[in-house]
């Protein structure tokens, strides 16, 4: 079984998610899909002008992973500018926070996207290991559950 992908933490999700070239002789039919975490990497490095280590720390990934995400995002943006393609921003493996959850029946612990957990608890969130609905916030990880961004503290999505 492959290792699960690590969530990429992002602080910015844009309101405008589609860009098309203006004044093209032919209608734009091709678009590049820029993932949310790729946009975040470009924003941190090029707009915020943080160094690679600071960016990786903010996104909670390794420096090598950050560099791969950044290169992928920059390549898509450059291709769109050079080739007259549109850009659509969507998808990816991102979260605004990572939550640690625990099953009270089998004792399994795992990390879950804060947004995913918040959506799933409405429909009786289940343990992926044993199927139990007795799943709770786990505060046994350093910094506490969701690092303070949890329904236990009365906070919604940020």
N, C-alpha and C positions, 0 to 999 in steps of 0.2 A: 504494500500500500504506500503510495507516494506521500511524502511529507506535505502537510497542508501549507498553503501559501500564507505568509505573514501579512497581516493587514498593514496598509500604508496609511499613516495618520496624516490628515490634511486639515488645514485651518480655513481654507477658502474654497467655496463652491460658487462658481459664477452664476449670475442671473441670466446673462446672455450666453447662449450655448451654441450658436451657429453663426458662422461668418462666411460670406460669399464675395467673390471678386466683383467689383463694380465696373461697368463699362466694357465688359467682354463682348466681342463680336458674336460669339456663340454662347448659348446658355450653358452654364456650368452643370456638368452631369456627374463629375467625380468629386468626391470629398474624402478627406482624411479624418479618421476618428481619433481624436486626442483624448486619452483617458484622463480622468480627474487627477490622478496622482502624477501624470506627466505634466499637466498644467501647474500643479503645485510645485513640482521640482523646478520648472522654469521660473515660476514666480519667486521662489526662495533664492535661487541662484542669480537670476538676472535683474529682478526688480528690487528685491530686498538686499541684494549684493552680499549675501552671507557666504562664508567659505564652505567647502564641501562637507567638512566634518560637522559644522553647525547645522547645515541643511539635513544631513543624514540623521542627526540627533533629533531634530524637530519632527521628522517623518517616522522616526523609530525604526530605521532600517540601517543596514551596514553601508559604509561608504561606497563599496563596490556596487551594491544594489542601487543606491542613489544615483551613481554615475550612469548605470544602464538605463534607469528611468529617464534621467535628464537627456541622454543622447537620443533615446527613442522619441521623446517629445520634440526636441529641436529638429530632428530629421523630418518629422511629419510637418512641422511648421515651415521649414525651408522648402520642402517639396511643394507645399501649397502655394507659397509665394512665387517660386520659380515656374511652376507648371500651371498656375492659374486655377488651382483646385480650391474647393471650399474646405472649411474646417468645422467639424461638429464635435462638441465636447460632451462626452458621456461615458458611463461605465467605468470599469476598473475594479481593483481590489482595494478599496479605500474605506476609511472610517473617520469619523470625527473623534472617536475614542475607542479604545479596546477594553472590553470588560472580561473579567474572570468570573466564570460561573461554575457551580458545583451541583451534582446530583445527590440528593439526600439518601436515595436508595442504594445506588451502586458505588457512590463515592468518587465518581469520575470528575475530574477538573478539566476545563478547556477554556480557551479564549474565544470570545465571540465579538463581533462588531456591535457596538452600542446601538446603532440604528437597527440592525437585524434583530437583536434581542428585544428592543422596544416594540418592534412590529410583531414579533412572534409571540410575546407574552399575551397579546390580545386573544390569540387562538390556542391557548394552552401549550406553551413552549415545552418541548419534550427532549429528554436526554437522548443524544444520538447513540449512546452505548446500550441502554436498557429500555428506552421508550417511556420511562417514568415522567410524570408531569411535576414531580417534586424537585424542581430546579430552583436554586436560590442564588442570590448575589454571594460572591465569595470574597471575603475581606482578608483572606490569609496571604495575599500577595502584597509585596511592598507598595506603599502608596494607597492601598485600599482599592475597593471596587471602583472601576471607571475613573480612578484618580479624582474622585469627588464629583463626577458628572453622572449621577445615577438617580433612578427613580426613588431610591431610598431617601435621598436628600431633597426630594421635591423639585428636581430640576428636569426640564425637558431637553430636547435637542438643542444644541448650540449652533 
